[in-house]
Amino acid sequence: MTPSIILHEDGDTKGRFWTETKGAVAELTYSKAGSAMIIIDHTSVPDALRGTGTGARLVERAVVEARQAGWKVLPLCPFAKAQIAKHADWQDVL
């Protein structure tokens, strides 16, 4: 399965990273805690996309975006927290 593009929607208080592949939508949602921190609260990957690395790609995109925006990340989502813990090079955003 070809990886799809990860899109970003950023609102005043919340945002999400999401991707759609063959009608299946995966997303990572976050809330903003001021202008310098996001709280990753949920990652959802449908069964059709499980095992494809889609969830890890969503977390990685959030980390990259956090670096670019100067945000710190509080991963309350267990999946995002585990992914960041697995990657020492992502932990600078914590």
Residue pairs with C-beta under 8 A, 6 or more apart in sequence:
1 21
1 22
1 52
2 21
3 52
3 53
3 54
3 57
4 19
4 20
4 21
5 19
6 17
6 18
6 19
6 57
6 58
6 61
7 17
7 18
7 19
8 15
8 16
8 17
8 61
8 65
9 15
9 16
9 18
12 32
13 31
13 32
14 29
14 30
14 31
14 32
15 29
15 30
15 32
15 38
16 27
16 28
16 29
16 30
17 27
17 28
17 58
17 61
17 62
17 65
18 25
18 26
18 27
18 28
18 58
19 25
19 26
19 27
19 54
19 57
19 58
20 26
21 48
21 49
21 52
21 54
22 48
24 46
24 48
24 49
25 46
26 43
26 44
26 45
26 46
26 49
26 54
26 55
26 58
27 42
27 43
27 44
27 58
28 40
28 42
28 43
28 44
28 55
28 58
28 59
28 61
28 62
28 77
28 80
29 40
29 41
29 42
29 43
30 38
30 39
30 40
30 41
30 62
31 38
31 39
31 41
32 38
32 39
33 39
33 74
36 70
36 71
36 72
37 71
37 72
37 73
37 74
38 62
38 66
38 71
38 72
38 73
38 74
39 73
39 74
39 75
39 76
40 59
40 62
40 73
40 74
40 75
40 76
40 77
40 80
40 81
41 76
41 77
42 77
43 55
43 58
43 59
43 77
43 79
43 80
45 54
45 55
45 58
55 79
55 83
56 83
59 79
59 80
59 83
59 84
59 90
60 83
60 87
60 90
62 73
62 80
63 73
63 84
63 90
63 93
65 71
66 72
66 73
66 93
67 92
67 93
71 93
72 93
72 94
73 84
73 93
73 94
74 94
75 81
75 84
75 94
83 90
84 90
84 91
84 93
84 94
85 91
